[in-house]
Amino acid sequence: MVMLTGVILAGGANRRMNGELKALLPFGGQPLIVRQVDRMRILCDEIIVVTNEPKAFLPILDRSVRIITDFHTGYGPLGGMHAGLSLAKHSSAWVVGCDMPIISYKAAELLWNRKREGEGIEAVVPLVSGNLVPLHGIYDRECKTKILPLLKKGETRVSALLGHIFWSELGDEYLQKNGVDLKFIASIKTMDDYKAFQNTVKMGM
């Protein structure tokens, strides 16, 4: 029985490119966020999208996807993560950014397994090429209680949470050995990034 919530952070002006929301950019004939939801559904039986522009997503996503807004506005991805964890029905959540077109359910499952195997672990994040990737991690729902004090201090980065919880990582060698393509960590920052990803989709990624 699946017991995992998927959370997509899709809020803020920084999620726009050329006047469009990154999450709604077309990929392989469907909006990027629909592509993400389809991949998350392989592993998650609850999916939450956190956005400050819910009306833009209502015509795009089916009713099984919960669309919510921040409890505390203006705190970037960390504020969105707080809202998503606060309303998640499961004890663990897979949290991603809406600008990541190649999210990997295989990677998420490996991260989730590590969290369940480790006593007291509150989060597991990928470590790729020596860099932590907090926005493709598995987090305990109760991390919400550690986020709130950070928001009150004006913190907006998800990475800031790692200094206040017991977490572990999965390295790139382990992920590759278990069939994960490391491109899953990539995100769209510029129009050139978007065009490059479009080409990978055409090639069947």
DOSE-637619 format. One record per residue: residue number from 1; y, x, z of N, C-alpha, C, O, CB in turn. Coordinates in steps of 0.2 Angstrom, whole numbers. Glycine has a CB too. Layout:
N
   semar     n_y     n_x     n_z    ca_y    ca_x    ca_z     c_y     c_x     c_z     o_y     o_x     o_z    cb_y    cb_x    cb_z
     NUM       Y       X       Z       Y       X       Z       Y       X       Z       Y       X       Z       Y       X       Z
...
REM end
This chain:
205
   semar     n_y     n_x     n_z    ca_y    ca_x    ca_z     c_y     c_x     c_z     o_y     o_x     o_z    cb_y    cb_x    cb_z
       1      -6       4       0       0       0       0       6       4       0       7       9       4       0      -5       6
       2      11       3      -5      17       7      -5      22       5       1      23       0       2      20       6     -12
       3      24      11       4      29      10       9      35      14       9      37      18      13      25      11      16
       4      38      14       3      44      19       1      49      15      -2      48      11      -7      41      25      -3
       5      55      16       0      61      13      -3      65      19      -7      65      24      -6      66      11       3
       6      67      16     -13      71      21     -18      78      19     -17      80      13     -17      68      20     -25
       7      82      24     -17      89      23     -16      93      27     -21      92      33     -22      92      25      -9
       8      97      23     -25     101      27     -31     108      26     -29     111      21     -28     100      23     -38
       9     112      32     -28     119      32     -26     123      32     -33     123      36     -37     120      39     -22
      10     126      26     -33     130      25     -40     137      23     -39     140      18     -42     126      20     -44
      11     141      26     -34     147      24     -32     153      29     -34     151      35     -35     148      22     -25
      12     159      27     -34     164      32     -34     167      34     -41     163      33     -46     162      38     -31
      13     173      36     -41     176      38     -48     173      44     -51     173      45     -57     184      39     -47
      14     170      48     -46     167      54     -49     160      52     -53     157      57     -56     165      59     -43
      15     159      46     -53     153      44     -57     155      41     -64     151      39     -67     149      38     -53
      16     161      43     -66     164      40     -72     164      46     -77     165      52     -75     170      37     -71
      17     163      45     -83     164      50     -88     167      47     -95     164      42     -97     158      54     -90
      18     173      49     -97     176      46    -103     177      38    -102     177      34    -106     172      47    -109
      19     179      37     -95     180      30     -94     174      25     -93     175      19     -91     184      27     -99
      20     168      28     -93     162      24     -92     158      27     -86     159      32     -84     157      25     -98
      21     155      22     -83     150      24     -77     145      28     -80     141      25     -84     148      18     -73
      22     143      33     -77     138      37     -79     131      34     -79     127      34     -83     137      44     -75
      23     130      29     -74     124      26     -73     123      21     -79     117      19     -80     124      22     -66
      24     128      19     -82     127      14     -88     127      17     -95     126      14    -100     132       9     -87
      25     127      24     -95     127      27    -101     120      26    -104     115      26    -101     128      35    -101
      26     120      25    -111     113      23    -114     109      30    -115     111      35    -117     114      20    -121
      27     102      28    -113      97      34    -114      91      31    -117      88      26    -114      95      37    -107
      28      89      33    -123      83      30    -126      83      23    -126      78      20    -126      77      32    -122
      29      89      20    -128      89      13    -129      90       8    -123      90       2    -123      83      10    -132
      30      91      12    -117      92       8    -111      97      12    -106      98      18    -107      85       7    -107
      31     101       8    -102     105      12     -98     102      17     -93      96      15     -91     109       6     -93
      32     105      22     -92     102      27     -87      99      25     -81      94      26     -79     107      33     -86
      33     103      20     -78     100      18     -71      94      13     -72      90      13     -67     106      13     -68
      34      93      10     -78      87       6     -79      81      11     -80      76      10     -77      88       2     -85
      35      83      17     -83      77      22     -84      75      25     -77      70      26     -75      80      28     -88
      36      80      26     -72      79      28     -66      75      23     -62      70      25     -58      85      30     -62
      37      77      17     -62      73      11     -59      66      11     -61      62      10     -57      77       5     -60
      38      65      11     -67      58      11     -70      54      17     -67      48      16     -66      58      11     -78
      39      57      23     -67      53      28     -64      52      28     -56      46      29     -54      57      35     -65
      40      57      25     -53      56      24     -46      51      19     -44      47      19     -39      63      22     -43
      41      50      14     -48      45       8     -47      38      11     -47      34       7     -44      46       3     -52
      42      37      16     -50      30      19     -50      28      21     -43      22      21     -41      29      25     -55
      43      33      23     -39      31      25     -32      34      20     -27      32      20     -21      34      32     -31
      44      40      17     -28      43      13     -23      42       5     -24      42       3     -30      51      15     -23
      45      41       1     -19      41      -6     -20      48      -9     -18      48     -15     -18      35      -9     -16
      46      53      -5     -16      59      -8     -15      64      -3     -18      64       3     -16      61      -9      -7
      47      69      -5     -21      74      -1     -24      81      -4     -22      83     -10     -23      73       0     -32
      48      85       1     -20      92      -1     -18      97       3     -22      96       9     -23      93       0     -11
      49     102       0     -25     108       4     -29     114       3     -24     116      -3     -23     109       1     -36
      50     117       8     -23     123       8     -19     129      10     -23     129      15     -26     123      13     -13
      51     134       5     -24     139       6     -28     145       2     -26     145      -3     -22     137       3     -35
      52     151       5     -27     157       1     -26     160      -4     -31     165      -7     -31     163       6     -24
      53     155      -4     -37     157      -8     -42     151     -13     -44     148     -12     -49     159      -4     -48
      54     149     -17     -39     142     -21     -40     142     -25     -47     137     -26     -50     141     -25     -34
      55     148     -28     -48     149     -32     -54     146     -29     -61     144     -32     -65     156     -35     -55
      56     147     -22     -61     145     -19     -67     138     -18     -68     135     -18     -73     148     -12     -67
      57     134     -19     -62     127     -18     -62     123     -25     -62     117     -25     -64     125     -14     -56
      58     126     -30     -60     123     -36     -60     120     -39     -66     114     -41     -66     127     -42     -57
      59     123     -38     -72     120     -40     -79     115     -35     -81     111     -37     -86     125     -41     -84
      60     114     -29     -78     110     -24     -81     103     -24     -77      98     -22     -80     113     -17     -80
      61     103     -25     -70      97     -24     -66      94     -31     -65      98     -36     -64      99     -20     -60
      62      88     -31     -64      85     -37     -63      85     -39     -55      88     -34     -51      77     -37     -65
      63      84     -45     -53      85     -47     -46      81     -44     -41      83     -44     -35      84     -54     -46
      64      76     -40     -43      72     -37     -38      75     -31     -35      73     -28     -30      65     -35     -41
      65      80     -28     -39      84     -22     -37      90     -25     -32      94     -29     -34      87     -18     -43
      66      90     -22     -26      95     -24     -21     102     -20     -23     101     -13     -23      93     -23     -14
      67     107     -23     -24     114     -20     -26     118     -21     -19     120     -26     -18     117     -23     -32
      68     120     -15     -16     124     -15     -10     130     -11     -11     131      -7     -16     120     -13      -4
      69     135     -12      -6     141      -7      -6     141      -3       0     137      -5       5     147     -12      -7
      70     145       2       0     146       6       6     148       2      12     152      -3      12     151      12       5
      71     145       4      18     148       1      24     155       4      26     159       1      28     143       2      30
      72     155      11      24     161      15      26     163      18      19     160      22      16     160      21      31
      73     169      15      16     171      17       9     175      24      10     178      25      14     175      12       6
      74     174      27       4     178      33       3     174      40       6     178      45       6     184      33       6
      75     168      39       7     164      45      10     159      47       5     154      50       7     161      43      16
      76     160      46      -1     156      49      -6     148      48      -6     147      43      -3     157      57      -6
      77     144      52      -8     137      51      -8     134      50      -1     129      47       0     133      57     -11
      78     137      54       4     134      53      11     136      46      14     131      43      17     138      58      16
      79     141      43      12     143      36      14     138      32      11     136      27      14     150      35      12
      80     137      33       4     132      29       1     125      29       3     121      24       4     132      30      -7
      81     123      35       5     116      36       8     116      33      15     110      30      16     115      44       9
      82     121      33      19     121      29      25     120      22      24     116      19      28     128      30      29
      83     123      19      19     122      12      18     115      10      15     112       5      18     127       9      12
      84     112      14      11     106      13       8     100      14      14      96      10      14     104      18       3
      85     101      19      18      96      20      23      97      14      28      92      12      31      97      26      27
      86     103      12      30     104       6      35     100       0      32      98      -4      37     111       5      35
      87     100      -1      26      97      -8      24      90      -7      21      87     -12      19     101     -11      18
      88      87      -1      21      80       0      18      75      -3      23      76      -3      29      79       8      18
      89      70      -6      20      65     -10      24      60      -5      26      56      -6      31      62     -16      20
      90      59       1      23      54       5      24      56      11      28      62      12      29      50       8      18
      91      52      15      32      54      20      36      56      27      32      59      31      35      49      22      41
      92      54      27      26      56      33      22      59      31      15      57      25      13      50      37      20
      93      64      35      13      67      33       7      68      39       2      69      45       4      74      30       8
      94      67      38      -4      68      43      -9      75      42     -12      77      37     -15      63      43     -15
      95      80      47     -11      87      46     -12      89      51     -18      87      57     -18      91      48      -6
      96      92      48     -23      94      51     -29     101      50     -31     104      44     -29      89      50     -35
      97     104      54     -35     111      52     -38     110      49     -45     105      50     -48     115      58     -39
      98     115      44     -47     114      40     -53     115      44     -59     114      42     -65     119      35     -53
      99     117      51     -58     118      55     -64     112      60     -66     113      65     -69     124      59     -63
     100     106      58     -63     100      62     -64      95      58     -69      92      54     -66      97      64     -57
     101      95      60     -75      91      56     -80      84      58     -80      80      54     -83      94      57     -86
     102      81      63     -76      74      65     -77      71      65     -70      67      70     -69      74      72     -81
     103      73      61     -66      70      60     -59      62      60     -60      60      57     -64      73      55     -55
     104      59      63     -55      52      64     -55      48      60     -49      49      62     -44      50      71     -55
     105      44      55     -51      41      52     -46      35      57     -43      33      56     -38      38      45     -48
     106      33      61     -48      28      66     -45      30      70     -40      27      72     -35      25      70     -51
     107      37      73     -41      40      77     -36      41      73     -30      40      76     -24      47      80     -39
     108      43      67     -30      45      63     -25      39      61     -20      39      61     -14      48      56     -27
     109      33      60     -24      27      59     -20      24      65     -16      22      65     -11      21      57     -25
     110      25      71     -19      24      77     -16      28      78     -10      26      80      -4      24      83     -20
     111      35      77     -10      39      77      -5      37      72       1      38      74       7      46      76      -7
     112      36      66      -1      34      61       3      28      63       7      27      62      13      33      54       0
     113      23      66       4      17      68       7      18      73      12      15      73      18      12      71       2
     114      22      78      11      24      83      15      27      80      22      26      82      27      29      88      12
     115      32      75      21      35      72      26      30      69      31      31      69      37      40      67      24
     116      25      65      28      20      62      32      16      66      35      13      65      41      16      57      27
     117      14      72      32      10      77      36      13      81      41       9      83      46       7      82      30
     118      20      82      41      23      86      46      25      82      52      29      77      51      29      90      43
     119      23      84      58      25      80      64      33      81      65      35      86      66      21      82      70
     120      36      75      65      43      75      67      48      77      61      54      77      62      44      80      72
     121      46      78      55      50      80      50      54      74      48      51      68      47      46      82      44
     122      61      75      47      65      69      46      67      69      38      69      64      36      71      69      50
     123      66      74      35      67      75      28      64      80      24      62      85      27      75      75      26
     124      62      79      18      59      85      14      63      85       7      64      80       4      52      84      13
     125      66      91       5      70      92      -1      67      97      -5      64     102      -3      77      93       1
     126      68      97     -12      66     102     -16      70     108     -15      76     108     -14      66     100     -24
     127      66     114     -16      70     121     -17      68     124     -23      63     126     -24      68     125     -11
     128      73     124     -28      72     126     -35      77     132     -36      83     131     -36      73     120     -40
     129      74     137     -39      77     143     -40      82     145     -35      88     148     -35      82     142     -47
     130      79     145     -29      83     147     -23      88     142     -20      92     143     -15      86     153     -24
     131      89     136     -23      94     131     -22      91     125     -19      86     122     -22      98     129     -28
     132      93     122     -13      91     116     -11      94     110     -15      99     111     -18      93     115      -4
     133      90     105     -16      92      99     -20      92      93     -16      87      89     -16      87      98     -27
     134      97      92     -11      96      86      -7      96      79     -10      94      74      -7     102      87      -2
     135      99      79     -16      99      72     -20      93      72     -24      94      69     -30     106      72     -24
     136      87      73     -21      81      71     -24      76      72     -19      70      74     -20      79      75     -31
     137      78      70     -13      74      71      -7      71      65      -4      73      59      -6      78      74      -1
     138      67      66       1      64      60       5      67      60      12      66      66      15      56      60       5
     139      70      55      14      73      55      20      70      49      25      69      44      23      81      54      19
     140      70      51      31      68      46      36      74      41      37      80      43      37      66      49      43
     141      72      34      37      78      29      38      82      31      44      88      29      44      74      22      39
     142      79      33      49      83      34      55      88      40      54      92      41      59      79      36      61
     143      88      44      49      94      49      47     101      45      47     106      49      48      92      52      41
     144     101      39      46     107      35      46     111      36      53     117      36      53     106      27      45
     145     107      37      58     111      38      65     114      45      65     119      46      69     106      37      71
     146     111      50      61     114      56      61     120      57      56     124      61      57     109      62      59
     147     120      52      51     125      52      46     132      50      49     137      52      47     123      48      40
     148     132      44      53     138      41      55     143      46      59     149      46      57     136      36      60
     149     140      50      63     145      55      66     148      60      61     154      62      62     142      59      72
     150     144      61      56     147      66      50     153      62      46     158      65      45     141      68      46
     151     152      56      45     157      52      42     163      51      46     169      52      43     154      45      40
     152     162      51      52     168      50      56     172      57      56     178      57      58     166      49      64
     153     169      62      55     172      69      54     175      70      47     178      75      46     168      74      56
     154     174      65      42     176      66      36     172      69      31     174      71      25     183      69      36
     155     165      70      33     161      73      29     158      68      23     157      62      24     154      76      33
     156     157      71      17     155      67      11     149      70       8     146      66       4     161      67       6
     157     147      76      10     141      79       6     134      77       9     134      78      16     142      87       6
     158     130      76       5     123      75       8     120      81      11     116      81      16     118      72       2
     159     122      87       8     119      93      11     121      94      18     118      98      22     121      99       6
     160     127      91      20     129      92      27     124      89      32     124      92      38     136      89      28
     161     121      84      30     116      81      35     110      86      37     108      85      42     113      75      31
     162     109      91      32     103      95      34     104      99      40      99     102      43     101      99      28
     163     110     101      42     112     104      48     111     101      54     112     103      60     119     107      47
     164     109      94      54     109      90      60     102      86      60     101      82      65     114      85      59
     165      97      88      56      91      85      56      85      90      56      86      96      54      90      80      51
     166      79      88      57      73      93      56      70      91      49      67      86      48      68      91      62
     167      71      96      45      69      95      38      65     101      36      64     106      39      75      95      33
     168      61     100      30      57     105      27      59     105      19      62     100      17      49     103      28
     169      56     110      16      57     110       8      50     111       5      45     113       8      62     115       7
     170      50     109      -2      45     111      -6      48     115     -11      53     114     -15      41     105      -9
     171      45     121     -12      47     126     -17      45     125     -24      40     121     -25      45     133     -15
     172      49     128     -29      47     127     -36      40     129     -38      37     126     -42      52     130     -40
     173      37     134     -35      31     136     -37      26     131     -35      21     129     -39      29     143     -34
     174      26     128     -29      22     123     -27      22     117     -32      18     114     -34      23     121     -20
     175      29     115     -33      30     109     -38      27     110     -45      24     106     -47      37     108     -38
     176      28     116     -47      25     117     -54      18     117     -54      14     115     -59      28     124     -57
     177      15     120     -49       8     121     -48       4     114     -48      -1     113     -50       6     124     -42
     178       8     109     -46       6     102     -45       9      97     -51       9      91     -50       8      99     -39
     179      11     101     -56      12      97     -63      19      94     -63      20      90     -67       8      92     -63
     180      24      97     -59      31      94     -59      35      99     -64      35     105     -63      34      94     -52
     181      38      95     -69      43      99     -73      50     100     -69      52      95     -67      44      95     -80
     182      52     106     -68      58     107     -64      64     105     -67      69     105     -63      58     115     -63
     183      64     102     -73      70      99     -76      72      93     -72      78      90     -73      69      97     -83
     184      68      90     -67      70      84     -64      76      85     -59      79      79     -58      64      82     -59
     185      78      91     -58      84      91     -53      90      91     -57      96      91     -54      83      98     -50
     186      90      91     -64      96      91     -68     100      85     -67      98      80     -66      94      93     -75
     187     107      86     -68     112      80     -68     117      81     -73     118      86     -76     115      80     -61
     188     120      75     -75     125      75     -80     132      76     -76     134      72     -72     125      68     -84
     189     135      82     -78     142      83     -76     147      82     -81     153      80     -80     142      90     -73
     190     145      83     -87     150      83     -93     147      80     -99     141      78     -99     152      91     -95
     191     152      78    -104     149      75    -110     144      79    -114     140      77    -117     155      73    -115
     192     145      86    -113     140      91    -116     133      90    -113     128      90    -116     143      98    -116
     193     133      89    -106     127      88    -103     124      82    -106     118      82    -107     128      88     -95
     194     128      77    -106     125      70    -108     122      71    -115     116      68    -117     130      65    -108
     195     125      74    -120     123      75    -127     116      79    -127     112      78    -130     128      78    -131
     196     116      84    -122     110      88    -122     104      84    -119      98      85    -122     111      94    -117
     197     105      80    -114     100      76    -112      98      71    -117      92      69    -117     102      72    -105
     198     102      68    -121     101      63    -126      96      66    -131      91      63    -133     107      61    -130
     199      97      73    -132      92      76    -137      85      77    -134      80      76    -137      95      83    -139
     200      85      78    -127      78      79    -124      75      72    -124      68      72    -125      79      81    -117
     201      78      67    -123      75      60    -124      72      59    -130      67      56    -131      80      55    -122
     202      76      61    -136      74      60    -143      67      64    -144      63      62    -148      79      62    -148
     203      66      69    -140      61      73    -141      55      71    -137      49      74    -137      62      81    -139
     204      56      65    -133      50      62    -130      50      64    -122      44      63    -120      44      64    -133
     205      55      67    -119      54      69    -112      54      62    -108      54      63    -102      60      73    -110
REM end
